[in-house]
Amino acid sequence: MRRNFARALSILIFLAIATIIYLSLSKVYPFNWSVIIRYSKLFVDGILMTLKISGFSLGLSLVIGMTIALARVSRVEIFKELGTLYVWFFRNMPLLVIILLVYYGMGSVLNIDRFLAGVISLSLFEGAYVAEIFRAGIEAVPPGEIEAGAALGFYNYQIMGSIILPQAFRISIPPLIGQLISLVKDSSLVSVIALGDITMRARQIGTQTLATLEAYLILAGIYLLMTSTLSVLGRYLERRLAIP
């Protein structure tokens, strides 16, 4: 009860501060929301593109992350070193640079389009972080369960597939949700290669209507709505799949 009251009070304080800032700005900046409404279809197109590229990138980054995580915990040294090298490279490289390298480098050689270049860039980058999340989840499984599986005569791949990975995935859910939210926010950088995501649409609307501040305020609201929805879904999934 006390927590709910504190939460409601903090929301009211936040809304009050936002209202004061908006009213202060409106005294020096003539907001023109009617212009933005006329371009609402572009916002919808941008949202669909952002969801599309985030969804494809999430799927591919999970595959990359799991593969690299298995390499990182492998007993084969060359796999372990290759996995370590992958994580080191992509965690120390700005996403913007990766996008430009993939689009102008790989894109020129393999003739891939902007969408595929964006998906590959995001997946390679986020895959490094997902790999570390999965690795931590795998290492968090109690060794006694692995020894019990071996004592029952399971092969290593059976222990990994039936005992370790299911538990590691459930342990990894909270940080995975956080990484998914980061992925949605990071997808805004694909606008540098003129992919029609929501950030590029907001910039386009601002340029055409000169209502730049209005366009970016709408953009901020949409990102807040999308990431907050993911947070709620993540907490629900976390409760449903929590290890007793």
Order of alpha helices (4+ residues) and beta strands (2+ residues): alpha-alpha-alpha-alpha-alpha-alpha-alpha-alpha-alpha-alpha-alpha-alpha
